[in-house]
Amino acid sequence: MILHVDMDAFYASVEERDRPELVGRPVIVGGTPEGRGVVAAANYVVRKFGVHSAMPTGKALRLCPEAIVLRPRMEHYAAVSRQIRDVFERYTSLVEPLSLDEAFLDVTGSRQLFGTAVEIAHQIRADILRETRLTASVGVAPNKFLAKIASDFDKPDGLTIVDPEGIQQFLDPLPVSRLWGVGKVACRLLQQLGVETIAQLRQLPVELLQDRFGRHGEHLLQLANGIDGRPVIPDREAKSISHETTFSVDIDDPALLRAWLLELTEQVARRLRRHGLRARTVMLKVRYWDFRTITRSHTLPAATSSTGTLWEAASGMFSQLEAKLHPVRLLGMGTSGLEQEGQVQLSLFDEPDRRKQHNLDSTSDEIRNRFGTSALRRGSQLEHGAEHRPQPRPDDS
């Protein structure tokens, strides 16, 4: 059985925990309203006004003028995330983090030690609450897709179980918007076919879905039938490291998308360095409103964990798509061809620029680890529009 553990309004909840005077007030964690500041997290109070993540902060403040806007403290959230990760690893070594605030856990092999999957879920939620004073919502299900839907079913502080014998009973009444990748535009297209629930989608012939949504049509039908064969892959076994984010509202502004891409690149680069890895291939993923997904990859001359080198490749691939850009629902950046750092150690004969970038990244990581992400800003090449750079909530890894 698979658990999906999702912290409740994580960034905002950490701020409320640390500053009790914020409890009960509308709180936004994100960029400033000037320019392209974006909501990274919204607590449950401000969500009642229609505010959600990925929304421009200026729009959020128009919806809720009394909202309190806090700058993200990413390293502080990362430290809390490590506490939560420690809890997970008490129960299973099969932990696949999606971002700082959510992860999949395969607890199939843990039952003899800790009890059923449901009992493990109860224990994990209790441990997190006791040790961090934060709540988590957990979905328990036979696969990752169902577990992720279940964790969002009864937020906040919820626990939802999908029994293997009751998959369709759980899925069928749900709106099609619950399926991964189905946004407002896709919902409208499905409504034109008379489809509003997952049960109705399951009745459509696969040929019709393929005609409307391309290859993604077959995937939608599989999800509607509760089929998802992906295993839980821990970091140590990953053949790639990536982050992607799905926007609540489709974005067609190239500058704003670049800002998100830069932040995703920095997240991936820091994760590579944290695990002592370097990557030889850089990948870009763009999913448009109509589910059409474009992927690009670029192989580097040498494996690297340099933020600057990775950004140059990712930005270059994005530039090739920019002229024909359609509204974007999902943006992702990843790396593959991973090598342990010891396999590609820098030598005295490495190019001076490469050694300089290596030292810059190391110093940058040290400063950010001690003082937070806002303590340091990168220069020129990486900082195109950085004063408006959002803090994304990556969806997968």
N, C-alpha and C positions, 0 to 999 in steps of 0.2 A: 504494500500500500504506500501511497505517496502523500506527503503533507506539503501544503503550501502555506507558509507562515508570512503574514503581511502585517507589519506594524501599522497602527492606526494614526494617520496624519502625522507621520514620524517627525519631520523637522519641526512642525508646529507644536507637537506634543512634547518634544524635548524642551522647547523654549518655555512652554507653560509649566513644565516640571521645575525648571530652573528659576522661573520668575512667577511665583504663585499669583501675583497681582494680575496676570494675564488671563487667568482661568475665567471662563464665562464671557470673555470679550472677543470680538472678531479679529483674528490674527492671520496675517499673510507673511510668509517667508519668501523673499524674492528680491528682484532688482527694483531700483527706484522707478517712479512713474515717468520720469523724463526719458525721452528717446524710446528704446526698445526694451526697457525693463520688463521681466516676465515673472509670473507667479510660479515659484518652485513648489510651494506647499500651501494649503489653506486648511485652517482648522474647521471643525464641524459647525461652529457658530457662523463663520463667514460664508460657508457653503450654502447656507439657507438663503443667501442673497443672490445665488447663481454664480458665485466665484468658484473657479476651478484652476487646477494646475495648467500651465502652458498659456494661460490667458495673459495678455499685456496688463501690466500692473496699473496703467492709467485707466483701462476699462474696468478693472476690478474695483478701483476706488470710486469710479462713477456709480457702480452698482452698490457699493457700501462705503460711503465717504468717511465713516467713523472707524474704518479698519486700521489696525496698527500694522505697519510694514516694517519687518525686521530683515536686515541683511543676513544671508545664510552664513552659518559657521560650519563649513563642511568638515573640517578636521575634528571638530567636537562631535558632530554626528557620526563620523567614522569611528571615533573612540567608543561611543555607545554601541555602534554596530558590532564592533569587535567583542564587546561583552555578550551581546545577543548570539553572535556566532559561536562563542565558547559554550553557551547553553546547548545549541544544536549538536555540537560535536560530542557532548556527553552521551547522546542517545544514538548517534549514527555517524559514521565517517563519510557517508554518501550525502554530502551537502552541496547543492549547486546555487550559489548566490546569484540573484538577478540584479540587485542593486544594494545600497546600504540598508534598505528597510524590508527586503523580502527575499525568500529563498525557498527552493524545493528541497525536501528531505525524503529519501527513500528509507523507510523504517522496516522494510520486509524482514531483514535479518536481525532486527533488534527485539523481536517479540518475546523470545525466550528470556531475555534479561529484564525487559521493562514492561512487558504486557502487550496488549493489543495496540493497534495504531491509534485508536481513540484515547486509550489510557495515556499513551505517550504524548498525544496532543495536549491533554489536560495538564500533564506534568510540565511540559515546555511552557505553556502559557503561565502557569503558576510560578515557575522559576524566573521567567522574564519579569513578571510583575513584582516579585519579591526583590530581585536584584537591581532592577532599573527603574522601578515605579512607573512603568509604561505598559500599556495594553497591546495585545496582538490578537488579530483575527486569524483563525486557522481553518483551512479546508482539508478534509481527509477523503481520499478517493482512490480509485484504481489507477489513474494516470494523471499526468501533469495538467492537461487541459481542464479536466473536471475539478481537480484540486484547486486550481487558480480561480475558477468560477465560484467554487464553494466558499473560498476564503472571503470573497467580496459579498457574499449572500446576506450576512447578518452583521455588518459593521455598525459601530465599533465593538470590540471586545466580544466577538462572536466565535462560535465553533459550529461548523456545518459538516455533516457526514453524508457522503454519497455511497450507498451500498452497491456492490457490484451487480446485485440482482435488481436494483432499482434505478439504473442509469436513465432510461427513457422517462420514467416517472418523474425524475428530477428535472431533466432537460426540457421535455416537451412543452410545458406551460410557459417557459421563459420567452421573452421577446428575442427576436433574431439579433438585436443589438448586443446581446450577451456573448455572441460568438466573436472570437478573436478576429479583428480586422474589419468588422462590420460597423461603419460609422454612419453619419447622417445621409450621405449620398447613397451608399449601398442600401440603407433601409428604405429610401424612397424608391430605388429600383425594384427591391423586393416587394414593396407595397403595390407597385404597378402590376406585379404578378399575383396579387392577392395574398401575399405572405406577410404575416406579422409575428407568428410564433415559430419556434424551432420545430414543433410538430408539423406545421404546414410546410416548412422548408423541406422536411424529410420526404414529403410526398412528391416533390418535383423530380422530373427525370434529370439525370446527370447531364444529358446533352443540352438541355435548356439552360442549366446553370453555367455550363462551359461556354455556351454561346454568349451569355450576358457577362460573365466574369473571367473568361479564359481558363487557364489551368487552376486558378484559385477556386473556380466553381466546384470542382471535384473535392478539393480540400474542405470547402464549406460543408459539403454533404457528409464527409467523414466526421467532422466535428459535431454536426447535428446528430450523428449516430453515436457520439461519445467515443470515437476512435482516435487514439493518439499513442503511437508506439515509441515516442522518444524516451530514452532512459535519463535518469538523473546523473549528470556528469560533474564530479568534483573538479575544482580548479587544477588539482595536481595531475589529472588525467586529460585535461582539455587539450585539444589539438589547435585551438584558436582562442583568442580572447577578444571579446567585442562588447559593445554597449549599443543599445538602440532605445529610442523613445517614440511612443505613439502619442500624437497630439490629440487633445480633446476636440480641437477645431482645426480643420485643414489649413495649412500655411502656404501662401504663394509668394511671400516676400523673400527674395534671395538673401538680403542682408541678414534678416532674422534667422534664416536657415543656416547661414554660415556661422552665426554666433552659436547656435546649438551644436553645429558640427565641430567647432573649435572646442567646446566644453567636452563633448564626447571623446574627442581625440586626447585631450589632457587626462581624462579619466582612464582611458585605455593605456596610455603611456605610463602613468603612475602605477597602474596595476601590474604592467609588465615589470617595471623596476622593483616593485615590492616583492615579486616572486622570483627575482633574479633571472628574468627571461628577456630575450630579444626576438624580434620578428623579422622575417624576410619579405612577407607579402602584406600589403595594406589593402583593405576592402571597403567599399562604399555601398550602402544599400539605401535605396529610395523607393518608398511605396506611395503611389499616387492615390487619389481619392477613389479611383475606379478599380483598385486592387492590382493594377499593373505595377509590377515590381521590377526596378532596374538595379542590377548589380554590376559593379566594376571592380577590378582588382589591378594592382600594380606591384610588380616584383622589384625590390630594391637591389642595388649592387651588393649590399652587405646587410646582414641582420643588424637591427638597431632597436633601442628603446628610447631614442631621442624624440622628445616632443616635437621639436622643430622639423626633423626629417619626416616624421609621420604626418604632421600637419601639411607639409609641402605636398606630399603625395595625395592626401585626402582632398585638400583644397583644389589641387590640379584636376582631379577626377570630377569634382563637383562643378568646376568651371566648364567642363565639356558638356554638362547637362543643363547648365544655367539658361542658355538661350532658348531651350524648348521646355522650360519648366512648367509643370502643371501643379495644381494644389496638392501639397504633400501631406500624407497622413502619418507616415512613419519615416524616421531617419535613423540610419545606423552606421557605425564605423567599427571596423574590426581588423584584427591581424591574425596571420597564420604563419606556418613555417617556423614554429617556435624552436629556439635553441637556448640551452642553459648558458648563462652569462660566461661561465668558465670556458665554454667551447669557443668563444669569440672575444677573448680578452683583448683589451687595447694594449698595444705595445708602444715602445718609444718611437717607432717608425710610422705610427698612424698619422694621418693628416692632422695638422694643427687645428683646423676647424672642427674636426670630429672630436678631438680631445677637449677642446674648449666647450663644445656643446655638452659633452658628458659631464664635465665639471659643473656647468651651469645647471643641468638637470639635478645633479646630486645636491648641490647647494639649495636649489629651489625646493626640493622635497624636504630637506632638513628644516628649512625655515617654515614651510607650510605645516609640517608635522608639529612644530612647536607653537606656532602662532596662528594657524588657520590659513585658509586659501586666500583670504582678502589681504593678507600681510604682504603679498608679493604679486606684482603684475609683470607680464612679459612684454618685451618691446616690439616695435614696428611690425615685423612680419607676422607675428602671432596675434597682435593686438588690434587687428582691423575690426573696428566696432566693439572693442573689448569693454569700454565703459558701459555698454548695454548688454554685456554678455549674460545670458541666463544660466542658472544652475539646473541642469536637467535631472529628471528622475529616470535613469535608464531602465528599460523593461526586461532586457534579457542579456544573457552573457554566454 
